[in-house]
Amino acid sequence: MNKIIFGLILLAFVCSLNAQQANKNAEVEVPVFNTSSGQVLGVIEGGVFVFKGIPYAAPPVGEYRWRPPQPVGIWKDVRKATTFCASCAQPGWPRGSEAIAEGSSEDCLYLNLWVPSSAKSKDKFPVMVWIHGGGFVGGSGFSAATFGDEFAKRDVILMTFNYRLGRLGHFAFPALNEEYPDEAKGSYAYMDMIAALEWVQENIAGFGGDPNNVTIFGESAGGVAVHSLLTIPKARGLFQKAIIQSGGGRDGVLTARPIEKANADPFYTVSAETIGINFAIKHGIEGTGADALAQLRSLSIEEIIDGGQESYGPENIPIYSGPILDGSLVVETAERAYKAGIIPEVPLIIGSNSAEVPAGFVNAESKEGLISLFGRFKKEAEEVYDPTGKTEFAEMLTMVNTDKVWAEPARFTAKAFAAESVSAYVYLFSYVPSSLRDRMPYGASHGSEIPYVFNNLDARWGVDTTTIKDKVMARMMNSYWVNFAQTGDPNGKGLPEWPAYNPSEDEILEFQFDGEVMGKPNPQKEQLDVIEKAVKAGVFF
C-alpha cells in the first residue's frame, strides 16, 4: 500500500510540474543567445528552450578529414538553431544493407542544447553532456529518447552532440604522422568530444550554465568514452563529474590499440597503422606516403563507410581499428590507469543492466563449454551460475556476458576510485516494464535504462504501453542523475538512500525487476568474485 501511495503522489507531482511548465511556456519569447561565433535563435519545445544544430567545429571534410577539429567561423546574422543536423556518417542498419545510412553525413560536428525557460546569462545552472553509444560506429546526438526536456525542467542544461564514427573517427596511416607532426593523431572521435567540452567552457555561461559544474555521461561506447576522458590529460578540467552506464572499465572491450607497431602485450595483435594500410590496399591504393593519403582523402564518403565492413577477404584482414592508443592524446587505457592509482578527483556514478546481451563477447555452444572458459575456477563458476543444474543455457550465457563485460568491470572501477578516496556510486538496473517482459526474460537488456535516465518513456516505448510504475521509476532515476549533476551526490529528498561505494561493504543501488528501488549488498557478488578471480589469473579472456 505504501508503494502505491508513493507512486500516486509522485505521479501527481509530475503532472503538476508539467502544468507549471505549460503556463511558463505561454509567457516566454523565442530565445536568442550569444556564442563566441555569433548569435543563435532557438525554439520553445516542451516548455524549455531548445537549440539544435549549433556547430562546435568546422566540417571535417576535404583536407580536414583525419585532422583534429578545426575552429568554427564567425557569422554576422542571427543563426537559426531550430533544426537538427545530420548524424555523423555511418553504415545503414542492418549492417551492410546500405553503404551509408540515410540522414548521415561527413559534415556532422554539431551540438544541441536544452535550457531552462527561465535561463539568463547570470544564472549558474549545472550542465550535463551526453555522449551517445553505438560501438563508435553508429548513433546520433539527437535521438528522441535522449531529448533533454526533463533535465531542463529541473534546472539542468543538457547538451548532446555528434562525434566522428568508424574510420572517420579512428584511423591511422603513416603519412598522417608526417603531415602535421605536432597534431594529435588517431582517435579523432575523442578529439571531437574534447572540442565539444571546450565549447561548453567557452560558451555555456551565455546560456545560464556553469562551466565549473559539468557532468559527462554516456552509455555503452559513450560509457567507454567517459572512461577515456577520465584518463586523457587534455580532458582534465573540462568536467567535474562523470556517469558511466554499461561502459565496462577493463581492457578488452572497444579498447585502444597502439598506433605504431604492436608491442609485447598479447592483447595488441596488430597496429592501427597496419589496419589503415590494409584499408588503403582494399581500395587499390599503394604506398604509405603523401600521395596515398591524398588518394584516401579523395575517396567518397560511401567508400570510407564501406557498409560498416571491419574486415575483408577470406582471411578477414582487419580494416577498422577502433579507438587508438596513440601515446600523445590517449596515453593509457582506463584499466591500466586505474590499477596505477591514476584517478581524477571526479565523483562517479557507474553501473550496468542485469541482462545486457545474450552472447557476442563470451561465446560457447553448451553449459559445459561455457563453464570450461573459467579454467581452474570452473567449479566455483558452476556453483554460482548453475547451482541446481537446471539453469537454462541461454540465461547462463547472458549472465556470464553481462558480468564479464560490464558488471565486474564497473565494480573494479568503483573499487579503484574508492581506494583513492574519490566518491563512487554503483547501480544495477534490473527493472523491466510489464509490456516488455516477454522480450527481456532474464532482466534488463543493454540500453534499456536510457529512457528512464532521461524520463522519456513515451519516445522509446510508446504512450499506450507506459504504466504508472514505469513513470515512477523514470522520475526516480532522472532525479538521482539530476541530484548528482547538482551536487556530486545522487541522494535527495524522497529518494531511497544510495550508499557511496565501500569495497568492504559492496553495497549498490538496485532498480529492481519489480519496480522497487533500494540500497543493498550487491546481489551479484558471488558471480563477480569468480569473474574477478579468473580475469586476474589470466585464464578468462
BELNORNOR-V266220 format. One record per pair of residues at least 12 apart in sequence whose ideal C-beta (glycine too) atoms are under 8 Angstrom apart, sorted by sequence separation. I is the first residue (numbers start at 1). J is the second residue. D is the distance in whole Angstrom. If there is no record, write none. Layout:
i = {I	I}
j = {J	J}
d = {D	D}
This chain:
i = {30	57	58	89	148	230	255	259	261	280	283	414	432	436	480	483	507	508	30	31	56	57	58	172	216	229	257	258	259	260	261	283	306	430	431	457	479	496	507	508	510	30	40	57	58	87	90	132	146	172	200	257	258	259	371	385	430	457	507	508	57	58	89	171	252	257	280	371	385	411	429	479	480	506	507	28	56	87	88	89	130	170	226	251	280	283	410	432	479	505	506	55	86	87	88	89	170	171	197	226	227	279	457	31	33	37	86	87	88	130	142	169	170	226	257	456	480	25	35	86	89	141	169	170	197	367	429	455	476	506	31	85	88	128	141	168	169	227	283	429	455	499	86	87	88	141	223	226	227	407	431	452	496	498	25	85	86	140	141	223	225	227	452	455	495	496	497	24	85	128	169	216	222	223	224	370	429	451	455	496	164	165	214	215	223	224	367	453	454	21	22	54	85	164	214	215	216	217	218	220	222	223	436	452	453	21	84	139	163	214	215	216	217	218	219	220	221	367	370	435	452	21	54	138	213	214	215	216	217	218	219	220	366	370	373	53	84	128	130	132	137	164	212	215	217	219	228	433	449	453	18	52	53	112	126	127	128	130	136	137	163	218	224	367	480	51	52	53	111	112	125	126	127	128	129	130	136	162	163	224	282	370	435	52	53	110	125	126	127	128	129	134	161	52	53	125	127	129	131	161	193	197	433	435	52	114	136	163	221	364	433	434	114	136	363	433	477	37	113	114	117	161	190	194	282	362	434	476	37	38	112	116	189	193	358	433	37	38	41	101	114	115	116	118	159	201	282	433	37	38	40	41	114	119	190	194	197	200	359	362	473	38	39	40	41	42	43	116	190	278	358	359	362	38	39	40	41	42	69	116	194	198	278	279	358	361	38	40	41	65	116	159	194	197	278	279	357	360	476	115	190	193	197	356	359	362	431	473	114	275	355	358	361	362	399	472	90	113	114	194	275	355	357	361	398	473	61	93	113	114	159	275	276	356	357	398	32	60	61	91	113	275	356	395	469	59	60	90	91	112	157	355	395	59	60	90	111	112	270	354	357	394	59	60	90	111	112	272	353	356	59	111	157	184	352	356	58	110	111	157	57	87	88	109	110	157	272	56	87	109	136	353	55	56	87	108	109	352	55	56	87	109	352	54	55	108	53	54	54	84	352	53	54	351	425	452	52	350	51	50	51	106	131	449	50	350	49	50	51	257	350	49	50	257	259	348	423	425	48	49	256	257	258	259	348	423	48	49	129	255	256	257	258	259	48	49	129	254	255	256	257	259	48	187	254	256	258	348	444	47	49	443	42	129	427	42	44	127	186	343	425	88	185	256	335	338	343	348	350	354	425	87	88	90	91	338	341	347	348	349	350	351	353	354	425	426	88	89	90	343	346	347	348	349	350	351	352	353	354	424	425	85	88	89	127	256	335	339	343	345	347	348	349	350	351	352	353	423	424	255	338	341	344	347	349	351	89	334	338	341	343	88	428	430	431	88	427	428	429	430	431	432	33	127	139	251	418	426	427	428	429	430	431	109	125	126	127	139	251	418	426	427	428	430	31	121	124	125	126	127	250	251	417	418	419	425	427	431	111	121	123	124	125	129	131	133	135	136	249	250	251	355	418	109	121	122	123	124	127	128	129	131	132	133	134	135	186	249	415	34	121	126	127	128	129	130	131	132	133	134	172	355	414	31	33	111	119	120	126	127	128	129	130	133	136	354	355	357	415	28	119	124	126	128	132	133	249	354	355	356	357	414	52	132	133	353	354	355	356	131	353	25	115	116	130	131	353	24	115	353	24	113	115	131	353	428	131	228	234	353	411	428	21	353	426	428	232	232	233	172	174	224	232	48	172	173	231	46	48	171	172	231	249	47	66	170	174	228	231	46	49	65	172	173	174	231	247	45	48	60	172	173	230	242	244	48	56	66	171	241	242	243	244	246	47	228	231	240	241	242	243	244	245	246	46	66	173	227	230	239	240	241	242	243	244	245	246	60	171	236	253	66	129	246	178	179	231	411	167	178	67	175	231	174	175	179	230	68	173	174	175	67	68	230	175	176	407	411	136	175	69	135	173	68	173	407	408	412	67	403	407	411	66	69	68	69	173	408	403	407	408	403	69	68	404	408	60	399	403	349	400	404	21	217	349	190	189	57	349	17	168	187	404	167	187	347	57	166	167	186	191	56	166	167	185	186	187	190	56	186	190	185	347	349	166	184	187	347	384	385	56	185	186	187	384	184	185	186	184	384	172	381	170	171	380	170	167	170	172	253	167	170	377	380	381	166	170	172	51	253	374	377	248	351	377	248	250	247	250	354	375	246	249	374	377	248	249	376	248	250	375	377	247	249	376	377	249	375	374	375	36	244	374	36	373	35	244	35	137	34	33	33	137	136	227	136	106	105	106	246	100	246	100	99	246	99	245	100	245	99	99	99	245	98	97	96	89	95	96	95	96	91	89	90	91	92	89	91	92	91	90	220	220	219	66	219	66	219	65	63	62	243	243	241	241	241	240	217	215	215	213	213	250	252	151	146	150	145	150	145	148	150	147	149	146	145	147	146	145	144	147	133	145	144	145	144	154	154	156	151	150	154	156	151	156	151	128	128	127	126	126	11	14	8	11	7	10	11	14	7	10	13	7	10	6	10	10	3	3}
j = {42	69	70	101	160	242	267	271	273	292	295	426	444	448	492	495	519	520	43	44	69	70	71	185	229	242	270	271	272	273	274	296	319	443	444	470	492	509	520	521	523	44	54	71	72	101	104	146	160	186	214	271	272	273	385	399	444	471	521	522	72	73	104	186	267	272	295	386	400	426	444	494	495	521	522	44	72	103	104	105	146	186	242	267	296	299	426	448	495	521	522	72	103	104	105	106	187	188	214	243	244	296	474	49	51	55	104	105	106	148	160	187	188	244	275	474	498	44	54	105	108	160	188	189	216	386	448	474	495	525	51	105	108	148	161	188	189	247	303	449	475	519	107	108	109	162	244	247	248	428	452	473	517	519	47	107	108	162	163	245	247	249	474	477	517	518	519	47	108	151	192	239	245	246	247	393	452	474	478	519	188	189	238	239	247	248	391	477	478	46	47	79	110	189	239	240	241	242	243	245	247	248	461	477	478	47	110	165	189	240	241	242	243	244	245	246	247	393	396	461	478	48	81	165	240	241	242	243	244	245	246	247	393	397	400	81	112	156	158	160	165	192	240	243	245	247	256	461	477	481	47	81	82	141	155	156	157	159	165	166	192	247	253	396	509	81	82	83	141	142	155	156	157	158	159	160	166	192	193	254	312	400	465	83	84	141	156	157	158	159	160	165	192	84	85	157	159	161	163	193	225	229	465	467	85	147	169	196	254	397	466	467	148	170	397	467	511	72	148	149	152	196	225	229	317	397	469	511	73	74	148	152	225	229	394	469	74	75	78	138	151	152	153	155	196	238	319	470	75	76	78	79	152	157	228	232	235	238	397	400	511	77	78	79	80	81	82	155	229	317	397	398	401	78	79	80	81	82	109	156	234	238	318	319	398	401	79	81	82	106	157	200	235	238	319	320	398	401	517	157	232	235	239	398	401	404	473	515	157	318	398	401	404	405	442	515	134	157	158	238	319	399	401	405	442	517	106	138	158	159	204	320	321	401	402	443	78	106	107	137	159	321	402	441	515	106	107	137	138	159	204	402	442	107	108	138	159	160	318	402	405	442	108	109	139	160	161	321	402	405	109	161	207	234	402	406	109	161	162	208	109	139	140	161	162	209	324	109	140	162	189	406	109	110	141	162	163	406	110	111	142	164	407	110	111	164	110	111	112	142	410	112	113	410	484	511	112	410	112	112	113	168	193	511	113	413	113	114	115	321	414	114	115	322	324	413	488	490	114	115	322	323	324	325	414	489	115	116	196	322	323	324	325	326	116	117	197	322	323	324	325	327	117	256	323	325	327	417	513	117	119	513	113	200	498	115	117	200	259	416	498	162	259	330	409	412	417	422	424	428	499	162	163	165	166	413	416	422	423	424	425	426	428	429	500	501	164	165	166	419	422	423	424	425	426	427	428	429	430	500	501	162	165	166	204	333	412	416	420	422	424	425	426	427	428	429	430	500	501	333	416	419	422	425	427	429	168	413	417	420	422	168	508	510	511	169	508	509	510	511	512	513	115	209	221	333	500	508	509	510	511	512	513	192	208	209	210	222	334	501	509	510	511	513	115	205	208	209	210	211	334	335	501	502	503	509	511	515	196	206	208	209	210	214	216	218	220	221	334	335	336	440	503	195	207	208	209	210	213	214	215	217	218	219	220	221	272	335	501	121	208	213	214	215	216	217	218	219	220	221	259	442	501	119	121	199	207	208	214	215	216	217	218	221	224	442	443	445	503	117	208	213	215	217	221	222	338	443	444	445	446	503	142	222	223	443	444	445	446	222	444	117	207	208	222	223	445	117	208	446	118	207	209	225	447	522	226	323	329	448	506	523	117	449	522	524	329	330	331	271	273	323	331	148	272	273	331	147	149	272	273	332	350	149	168	272	276	330	333	149	152	168	275	276	277	334	350	149	152	164	276	277	334	346	348	153	161	171	276	346	347	348	349	351	153	334	337	346	347	348	349	350	351	352	153	173	280	334	337	346	347	348	349	350	351	352	353	168	279	344	361	176	239	356	289	290	342	522	279	290	180	288	344	288	289	293	344	183	288	289	290	183	184	346	292	293	524	528	254	293	188	254	292	188	293	527	528	532	188	524	528	532	188	191	191	192	296	531	527	531	532	528	195	195	531	535	188	527	531	480	531	535	153	349	481	323	323	192	484	153	304	323	540	304	324	484	195	304	305	324	329	195	305	306	324	325	326	329	196	326	330	326	488	490	308	326	329	489	526	527	199	328	329	330	527	328	329	330	329	530	321	530	320	321	530	321	319	322	324	405	320	323	530	533	534	320	324	326	207	409	530	533	405	508	534	406	408	406	409	513	534	406	409	534	537	409	410	537	410	412	537	539	410	412	539	540	413	539	539	540	202	410	540	203	540	203	413	206	308	206	206	207	320	322	413	323	301	301	304	446	301	447	302	302	449	303	449	305	450	305	306	307	453	307	307	307	301	307	308	308	309	305	304	305	306	307	305	307	308	308	308	446	447	447	296	449	297	450	297	297	297	481	484	484	485	488	488	481	484	485	485	486	535	541	454	450	454	450	455	451	454	456	454	456	454	454	456	456	456	456	459	447	459	459	460	460	478	479	482	478	478	482	485	481	486	482	481	485	485	485	486	468	471	468	471	468	471	472	475	469	472	475	472	475	472	476	494	515	516}
d = {7	3	4	8	7	6	7	7	8	6	8	5	6	8	8	8	6	7	7	8	8	6	6	6	6	8	7	6	5	6	8	8	8	5	6	6	6	7	7	8	7	6	6	7	6	7	5	7	6	5	6	7	7	6	7	6	5	7	6	5	6	7	5	7	7	5	8	8	7	7	5	8	7	6	7	6	7	6	6	6	6	7	5	6	6	6	6	7	6	7	5	5	6	4	7	5	6	7	7	7	6	8	5	5	7	7	6	7	8	8	6	7	7	5	8	8	7	6	7	4	7	4	5	6	7	6	7	4	6	6	8	8	4	8	5	7	3	6	6	4	6	5	7	6	8	5	4	6	7	7	7	6	5	6	5	8	5	7	8	5	8	6	4	8	8	5	5	6	7	6	7	5	8	6	5	7	8	7	4	6	5	7	7	7	2	6	8	6	7	7	6	8	4	5	4	7	8	7	8	8	7	7	7	4	6	3	8	7	5	6	4	5	4	7	4	5	8	5	6	7	7	7	5	7	6	7	7	7	7	7	6	7	7	6	8	6	7	6	7	7	5	6	7	7	7	7	8	7	7	6	8	5	8	6	8	7	7	7	6	5	4	7	7	6	8	4	6	6	7	6	5	5	5	5	5	5	7	8	6	5	6	6	4	6	6	8	6	7	8	7	8	7	8	5	4	5	7	8	8	8	6	8	7	8	8	7	6	7	6	7	8	6	3	7	8	7	7	5	8	6	8	5	7	8	8	7	8	8	7	6	8	5	8	6	6	8	5	4	5	8	6	6	7	8	8	6	6	5	6	7	7	7	4	8	6	7	7	7	5	5	7	8	5	5	5	5	5	5	7	5	6	8	5	7	7	8	6	7	6	8	6	7	6	4	5	5	6	4	7	7	7	7	5	4	5	8	7	7	6	5	7	8	6	8	6	5	6	6	7	5	5	7	7	7	7	7	8	6	4	7	6	7	5	5	5	8	5	7	7	8	8	7	7	7	7	8	6	7	6	7	5	5	4	8	5	7	8	6	7	7	7	6	5	4	8	5	6	5	6	7	8	8	8	6	8	7	7	4	7	7	7	4	6	8	7	5	8	7	8	7	4	7	8	8	6	4	5	6	4	6	6	7	6	7	8	5	8	4	5	5	8	8	5	6	8	7	5	5	7	4	5	7	7	6	8	8	5	5	7	7	4	7	6	8	7	6	8	6	7	5	6	7	8	7	5	7	7	6	5	4	8	8	8	7	7	7	6	7	7	8	5	6	5	4	6	6	7	6	7	6	6	7	5	7	6	4	8	5	8	6	6	7	8	6	8	8	7	6	5	6	6	5	6	6	8	7	6	7	6	6	8	6	7	5	8	6	8	7	7	8	8	6	8	7	6	5	6	7	6	8	7	4	5	5	6	3	7	5	4	7	6	8	5	7	6	6	8	7	4	6	7	7	8	8	6	7	7	5	4	6	4	7	8	8	7	6	6	8	8	6	5	7	6	6	5	8	6	7	8	6	7	6	8	4	7	5	8	4	5	5	5	5	6	6	5	8	6	8	8	5	7	7	7	5	7	7	8	5	6	7	8	5	8	6	8	7	7	6	6	5	3	8	6	6	6	7	7	5	6	5	7	7	6	8	7	7	8	4	6	8	7	7	7	5	7	5	6	7	8	8	6	5	5	5	5	6	3	8	3	6	5	4	4	8	8	7	6	6	8	7	8	7	7	5	8	8	3	7	5	5	4	7	7	6	8	4	7	3	6	7	5	8	7	5	7	7	5	6	4	4	4	7	5	7	7	8	6	5	7	6	7	6	8	5	8	7	6	7	6	6	8	7	7	6	8	7	6	6	7	8	6	8	7	8	4	6	8	8	6	8	5	6	7	7	8	8	8	6	8	4	7	7	7	4	7	5	7	7	4	6	5	7	7	5	7	6	7	6	6	6	8	7	7	8	6	6	4	6	5	5	4	4	7	5	8	8	7	4	8	7	8	8	8	7	8	8	6	7	8	7	7	6	7	6	8	7	7	7	7	7	7	6	8	4	5	7	6	6	7	7	5	7	6	6	6	7	6	6	6	4	8	7	8	7	6	8	5	7	8	6	6	8	6	6	5	6	7	4	5	8	6	6	4	8	5	7	7	7	5	8	8	8	6	8	8	7	7	7	6	7	6	5	7	6	5	7	5	8	8	3	7	6	6	8	8	8	7	6	5	4	6	5	4	6	7	7	6	8	5	7	4	7	7	5	5	5	8	7	4	6	7	5	7	7	5	5	8	6	6	6	6	6	6	7	8	6	6	8	8	8	7	5	6	7	5	6	8	8	4	7	7	5	4	5	7	4	6	7	7	6	7	7	8	5	7	8	4	3	7	7	5	7	6	6	6	5	7	7	6	5	6	5	8	6	8	7	5	8	8	6	6	7	5	4	8	8	6	5	7	6	7	5	7	7	8	5	5	7	6	4	7	6	7	7	8	8	6	5	8	3	7	7	7	6	8	8	7	6	5	7	7	7	7	6	7	6	8	7	7	4	8	8	7	7	7	7	6	6	4	5	7	7	7	8	5	6	6	7	5	7	7	7	5	4	4	8	8	8	6	7	6	5	5	8	7	7	8	5	8	5	5	6	7	8	6	6	8	7	6	7	5	8	5	6	8	8	8	8	7}
